Structures are given as C-alpha cells and as structure tokens.
Amino acid sequence: MTDCTKRHLEEINEVSRQLLSRILAAHADSQTNPQGGDLENPEGEPAKKESDDIAKLTEKRHTLITQLFERNTPENISAESDLIEKMVALNNKLTANAKLCKQAITEQLIKIKKSNKVTKSYQKY
C-alpha cells in the first residue's frame, strides 16, 4: 500500500509542477502583453486555452489530493514525509504565484475600465 501512496504523491507533485509552470507562463505572458487579447480577436485564443489548461490541471490536482486522503491511511501518508514536504512546498509556490497573477489581472482590468471610461467621455463630444 505504501507504493500506491508513493505513486499517488508523485503524481500529485508532477501535476503541481505542471500547474506551476503554466501559471508562471501565464503570468509572464500577462507581463509582456499587459493589454491582453480582445475576446473576439484570434490572438485571445491562446490565452483562453492556457486558462482552460490551468483550470483542468487544478481540477485534476484537487481530485488527486482528495483521493489520496480517501484511499490511504494516515500512517501510509506519513510514511512518505519527503513527498508530503515537496507537495506542501509546491502548494506554497502555487498559492504565492496565483496571488501574483490575480493581482496582475486585477490591475489589467482596472486599466481597461479606465480606458473604456476615457473612450466613452471622448465619444460624447
């Protein structure tokens, strides 16, 4: 059963690394293209695909973590303390980077709203 727990933890960590990589890439893209893509513009398609991939990986990771605790005893899980520590470290990195991305997206939305207000005020004249 310990091998099963170990494989499960390794899979969680692998999905977490993939997710972290995608989040970092999305954050880098948002920094290089701060205006973002127009939703109707084909250039916005890669961003939507990236967002969908992140959502799928997040859901998969959540499912794997839930299954880990449902299918394994606390003793089996604690026997793999190194992998648990890696999982926690990856989780902390994911949380920190997700907060950075959220902040960047919020700033972009504020800029877009301000530019829309300016555009509307010019259109009045």
Secondary structure per residue as TSV (DSSP state, phi and psi in degrees):
chain	resnum	aa	ss	phi	psi
A	1	M	-	360.0	-30.0
A	2	T	H	-64.3	-37.0
A	3	D	H	-62.5	-39.4
A	4	C	H	-63.8	-43.3
A	5	T	H	-62.7	-43.3
A	6	K	H	-62.6	-45.8
A	7	R	H	-62.1	-40.5
A	8	H	H	-62.2	-46.0
A	9	L	H	-65.2	-39.7
A	10	E	H	-63.1	-39.2
A	11	E	H	-66.6	-41.4
A	12	I	H	-60.5	-44.8
A	13	N	H	-65.6	-36.9
A	14	E	H	-66.0	-45.4
A	15	V	H	-63.6	-37.8
A	16	S	H	-63.3	-41.3
A	17	R	H	-64.7	-41.5
A	18	Q	H	-62.0	-43.6
A	19	L	H	-63.5	-44.3
A	20	L	H	-61.0	-42.4
A	21	S	H	-60.8	-44.2
A	22	R	H	-66.0	-39.8
A	23	I	H	-65.4	-43.1
A	24	L	H	-63.3	-40.2
A	25	A	H	-65.1	-42.6
A	26	A	H	-64.4	-39.9
A	27	H	H	-65.8	-42.3
A	28	A	H	-62.9	-41.5
A	29	D	H	-62.6	-39.8
A	30	S	H	-69.1	-27.2
A	31	Q	H	-77.3	-35.0
A	32	T	H	-80.7	-25.4
A	33	N	S	-127.5	73.2
A	34	P	T	-64.0	-21.7
A	35	Q	T	-80.1	-17.1
A	36	G	-	72.2	176.5
A	37	G	-	-96.8	151.1
A	38	D	-	-69.9	137.7
A	39	L	T	-61.3	-29.8
A	40	E	T	-91.4	-6.1
A	41	N	S	-86.7	137.2
A	42	P	G	-59.4	-23.1
A	43	E	G	-64.6	-22.8
A	44	G	G	-77.1	-13.4
A	45	E	H	-61.8	-44.6
A	46	P	H	-60.3	-37.2
A	47	A	H	-65.6	-39.3
A	48	K	H	-66.6	-41.5
A	49	K	H	-63.6	-42.9
A	50	E	H	-61.3	-42.6
A	51	S	H	-63.4	-42.2
A	52	D	H	-63.9	-40.9
A	53	D	H	-62.7	-42.5
A	54	I	H	-62.6	-42.6
A	55	A	H	-63.1	-42.2
A	56	K	H	-65.7	-43.1
A	57	L	H	-65.1	-38.5
A	58	T	H	-63.3	-44.0
A	59	E	H	-64.3	-43.1
A	60	K	H	-62.4	-43.2
A	61	R	H	-63.4	-43.5
A	62	H	H	-60.4	-44.3
A	63	T	H	-62.3	-44.4
A	64	L	H	-62.9	-41.9
A	65	I	H	-66.4	-41.6
A	66	T	H	-60.4	-45.7
A	67	Q	H	-63.6	-36.7
A	68	L	H	-55.9	-47.6
A	69	F	H	-79.2	-23.5
A	70	E	H	-78.2	-35.1
A	71	R	H	-99.7	-5.3
A	72	N	S	-126.3	150.5
A	73	T	-	-81.2	156.1
A	74	P	H	-57.4	-32.9
A	75	E	H	-66.0	-43.5
A	76	N	H	-64.6	-39.7
A	77	I	H	-68.0	-45.4
A	78	S	H	-67.6	-21.0
A	79	A	T	-67.9	-19.4
A	80	E	T	-107.1	50.7
A	81	S	H	-61.8	-34.2
A	82	D	H	-62.4	-45.3
A	83	L	H	-68.2	-34.9
A	84	I	H	-64.2	-42.8
A	85	E	H	-62.6	-40.2
A	86	K	H	-64.1	-40.8
A	87	M	H	-62.3	-43.2
A	88	V	H	-65.6	-42.1
A	89	A	H	-62.6	-43.3
A	90	L	H	-63.3	-39.9
A	91	N	H	-61.6	-42.1
A	92	N	H	-63.7	-40.8
A	93	K	H	-64.9	-42.5
A	94	L	H	-60.5	-44.8
A	95	T	H	-62.8	-46.6
A	96	A	H	-63.0	-44.7
A	97	N	H	-71.1	-33.7
A	98	A	H	-64.8	-38.1
A	99	K	H	-64.9	-40.7
A	100	L	H	-61.9	-43.8
A	101	C	H	-63.5	-42.0
A	102	K	H	-61.8	-42.8
A	103	Q	H	-63.6	-43.0
A	104	A	H	-63.7	-41.8
A	105	I	H	-65.6	-40.7
A	106	T	H	-60.9	-43.8
A	107	E	H	-63.1	-40.1
A	108	Q	H	-64.1	-41.7
A	109	L	H	-63.3	-39.8
A	110	I	H	-63.5	-43.3
A	111	K	H	-62.0	-41.8
A	112	I	H	-64.7	-43.2
A	113	K	H	-62.8	-41.3
A	114	K	H	-64.3	-42.3
A	115	S	H	-67.4	-33.8
A	116	N	H	-65.8	-38.9
A	117	K	H	-65.1	-41.8
A	118	V	H	-63.8	-44.0
A	119	T	H	-60.2	-44.9
A	120	K	H	-64.3	-38.8
A	121	S	H	-68.5	-35.2
A	122	Y	H	-69.8	-33.0
A	123	Q	H	-69.2	-22.0
A	124	K	T	-66.7	-28.9
A	125	Y	-	-96.5	360.0
